[in-house]
Amino acid sequence: MKFFNFSNLFSKNMAMDLGTANTLIYVKGKGIILNEPSVVAYEKNTGRILAVGRKAKNFIGRAPHNIAVVRPLKDGVIADFDVAQAMIKEFFLKVQKMSRFFKPKAVICVPAGITQIEKKAVIDSAEESGVRKVYLIEEPMAAAIGANIDISQNKGQMVIDIGGGTTEVAVLSISSVAYSESVRVAGDEINETIGRYLLKNYRIQVGENTAEKCKMEIGSAYPVDGLSSLYNIAGKDSISSSPKEISLSAEEIRKAIEEPVYAVIDAIRRALEKTPPDLVVDINMDGMYLTGGGALLKGLDKLIHKETKIKCNVIEDPLISVVLGSGKALEDMKKYSRVFIN
């Protein structure tokens, strides 16, 4: 007689890419079933959660004074424990029923340079949200697994993961991280740079979402074909406070974001300088692998190639490669046992 497994109704094991900009969740046996901005809107007086994820992001720049709209993660790690815990719990409830009897295990991605205190914050937040056991995996390793790179090989492979808050540069070999560096310059910093440029040069103030849209529409790290010659952007005149609209060229935005872009290039150069010669030779054979939302910045792969003389491959589906890799590690924890960190 086959008994019904009640645990199948509740708390299936999950993998989570808990990012500064977005949170993605993979449920064992189902795949990716959540991809939402890591944003929470709540009432300041009561602390009541009003919205999480995509709905909360729509509050940015439009919320009244009594509503706080926050990103509980900063530079890839938890900055506001209570809000992060509330966000994680809401996301878990979105993807499955939670039960006090059948608590899930969770694989969670973290930056390669995470400290012990930051690790504890991630683990505590997940456990307080109903997780039984937490396994941590470094983001560049998860990205490599998600991109179907054979991480078990005895050869050097470089992964550059550009997220919202951090850029992770890692050299992998034999299922381990041989070298890693985390710089707190990534997609959010590029957005902020665009905002500062507009204020300084045009006396126009724009919201976070507007700057991000500008980056996605016309932003580039290197001259590329197919970009619109001009892009119209609307904001508020910083002197008169009246509405104001201007036109920007792709070349102008490219020059405006040079500083954060070259901060990423410098991190790659440092990694190559500190990597043993044999591993650098290996990296040169296959090229570097570029992933994360920042990989979608037009022409970035070409600029990296130009500056390092090493081919740069943009991973297929760079926005989801980290959570895909975490999901693969979750599905076969025995095979990937070496990739989990303490």
N, C-alpha and C positions, 0 to 999 in steps of 0.2 A: 504494500500500500504506500502510495506516495503522499507524504505530508506537505501541506501548503506552507511555504516559507513566508511568515509574516514580515520578516526583515526586508523582504523585497519591496514592501509597500513604503518603507520609510528609510531615510538616511543612507542612501547609496553613497559610496565613497566618491570623493570629488578631488579635482585638481583646480587650483586657483592662481591666476596671474593677477596679483593684487598690485596694480600699478598706480602711479601718481595721477595719470590722466584717465585711464580706463581700467575696469576690473572685468576679467573674463573667467567663466567657470565651465569646467569640463566635468561631466558626470559619467562615471564608469558605465560602459555599455551603451551610452547614448551620444557621447561627443560633446561639442561646445553648445551649451544651451543658454548662455547669458553673456552679453557683451554690452556693458553700460559704463557711462562716465563715473569716475570715483568722486562723486559730489553729493553732499547732503545739505538739505535746507531744513532749518528748524527754528522754532519760536525762541527768541532770546530769554524771555521771562520764564517760560515753563519748561523749556528744553524739549518740547514735543516735536517729534520728527514729522515734517510736512511732506517731504519728497526726498527720494533717493534716486541716484542715477540720472537717466536722460531727462526726467521731469525736473529734477533739481537743477540741472545745468541750464535749463531754460529760465531759471530765476536769476542767473548771474547778470548783474548790471540793471536789473529791473525790480529787485526785491525792496519792499518798504523797510524803514529803519528798524522795525521790531522783528525782522526775520534775518537770520544769519545764513549765508550760503558759503559753505566751506569745502575745501578738499582736505580730508583728514590725513592724507599722506603728503609728505614733502620730501623731495629729492629721493624718492623711491622707498622711504621708510615711514613708519607711523609717527605722525607729529601730534595728533590729538587722539589719545587712547579711547576715550568714551565715545566719541563720534565715529571712530573707525569700527569699534565693536558694534555699534548700532547699524552701521552701513553693512558690515559683513553679515550680520544676522538677517537684515532685510533681504539681502541678495540670496542667502541660503534659503530663506522661506519662499523666494520667487521660483527657485529651481526645484524644490522638493519639500515634502512634508517632513518636519523635524519631529523626532520622538525622544522622550527621555529614556526609553528602553533600548532603542537601537541607534546609538550615536555613530556618525560616520568617521572614517579616517579622511584626512585631507593632505594633499601634496600642495605646498604653497611656494611660489617663486619669490626669491629675495635677491637684492643686488649682491654682486660678488664681494664687495667690500663691506658688507654689513657687520656691525659690531655685536658683541654678545648681548648688550643691553637692548639693541634694536631687534635682535632675534627673539629675545624674551617677550618684547612687546607684541610681535607678530603671533607667537605661540599663545600667549595669554589671551589676546583678542579672539583668536579662533576658538580656543577652548571655552571661553566665556560665552561664545555664540552657539555652542552645542557640539563642537567637534571632540571626538574621543582621543584621537592621536594625530599629531601634526608631524609631517615630514617636510623638511626644507630642501629646496634645490636652487642652485644659483642660476640666474636668468640666462647668461650666455650658454651654459650647459643645456638648459631646457630648450633654448632656441635652436641649438645644433641638433638635438634629438628630433625636434619638430620639423627640421629641414631635411631629415633623413641622412644626416652626415654620420658616418661610421665613427663614433667617438672612441671605440675600443682600439683603434689602430695605434701603433707605435710611431706616430708622426705628428708634427705640429699642425694645428688648424686654428686660424684666428677668426673669432666671431666679434662683431661690433654691434651691440644692441643699443639703439638710441630710442629711449622711451620719452615720457613726458618730463620727468624730473632728473633722470640720470642717463649718462652714456656709459655703458659697460664695455670695456675692451678686454678680451680674454684670449689666451692661447691655451688650447686644449691638447692633451695627449694621454692616451691609455685611460680613458674615462675619468680623467682628473684635470683640474685647472693648474697648468704649469706656471702661468702668470696672469694676473688680473689687475686692472685699474678701473676705478669708478670716478668719473668726474661729474659734478653736479651742474652740468650744462647739457641741455637737450631741447626737446620741442617747446616746453613752456618758456624757456629763456629766449628762444627765437621769437616767440609771440610777443614777449615783453620788449624785446629789442625793437621790433616793428613799432610798437606803441610809443616807445621813447623817441624813436626817429621822427615819427609824425608830429609829436608834440614839439620837438626841438626845431624842426625845419618848416612845419606848416601851421604851428600853433593850433593843432586839432587834436582833441582827445577822443579816443575810441575805446570801446569795451573789449574785454578779453576774447569773447567769441568773434568779434569783428576782425581783430588782429589775426586770429587763427584762420579765419576764412580767407583773409588776404594772403597768408602764407601758402595755403593749400591751392589757391587759384593762380597766383602769379609768382610765388616764391621759388627761387632756384639757387643752387650753390655754384652752378657752372652754366655757361650759355648753352641753351638747348633750343631745338626747333619746336614750333607749334605753340609757343606761349603767346597770349594776346599782347598786342603792342601797348595797350593801355588798360588800366583797371580803375574803376571808380569806387571810391570809398567814402562813406559818410560818417560824420561824428559831430562833436560839439566844439565850436570855436572857444579856445581857452581864454580869450580876452573878453569877447562880447557875450559868450554863453549861447550864442545863436547856432542853429543847425548849419553845418558846413560840409560841402562835398568837394573832393579834389580828385584828380586823375594821376595815377602813378604808372611808371614803366617797370617792366620786369628787371631791367638793368639797375634801376634805382633801388629796388627792394633787395636785389642780389648784393649790392654794395652795402646796404644798410645792415644786413645780417652777417657780414663777413666775420665779425669778432666771435660770436658763438660758434659759427661753422669752423673757424680755424682753431678754436679751443678743442674741438673734436679731433681735427687733424693732428694737433700737437699731442693729444693723448695716444693716438695711433703710433706716432713717431717714437714716443717714449717707450711704448710697449715693444716696438721693434728693436730699440736700442738695448733693452734689458732682457731680450729673449736670446738664448744661446744660438750660435750660428747655424747648427744643423736644423733646428726648428724653423729658423727664418727661411732656409732653403726649401723646407717642406711647404711652408706657407706660400712661397713664391710659385711653386709648382701648380697648386690648385687655386690660388688666389684667396683673398679674404672673403668673409661672408658678412653681409650687411643686413640687419633685421631691425624690428621695432618700427613704430610709427615714423620716426625720423628717416628711415630708409626710403620713404616716399617723397622726400624733398628732391625735387627734380635736379638732376645733374650731380648729385652728391657722390655717386659711385664714380663718375668720370673725374671729379675733382680729387678724390682719394687716390685714384690710379695715377693722375698727373703728379701729385705731390709725393707719392711713395714709390712709384714705378712698379707697383704690384697690382695685378688685376683685382677688381672688386666686384663680387657677385651679389646682386640683390636677391635675397631668399624669396622663394615663392610664398605669397601670402604673409608678408613680414609682420602684419598686425596681429596675427594669431599664432605665429610659430612658437612663441614661448609657452602658451597654454596648451598647444598641441603636444609639445615635447613633455610637458608635465603630465598630460593625459596618458601618453605612451608609457611614461615611467610608472604611473598609477596602475595601468593595465597589466604591466609585467614587472612587479616590484623586485622579483628575484633577479631578473636579467639586469636591471638597472640599480641594483643595491648599492653599487659603489658611488653613484652620483649624489646620494643624499648626504647632507652635511649636518654636523652636530651643533 
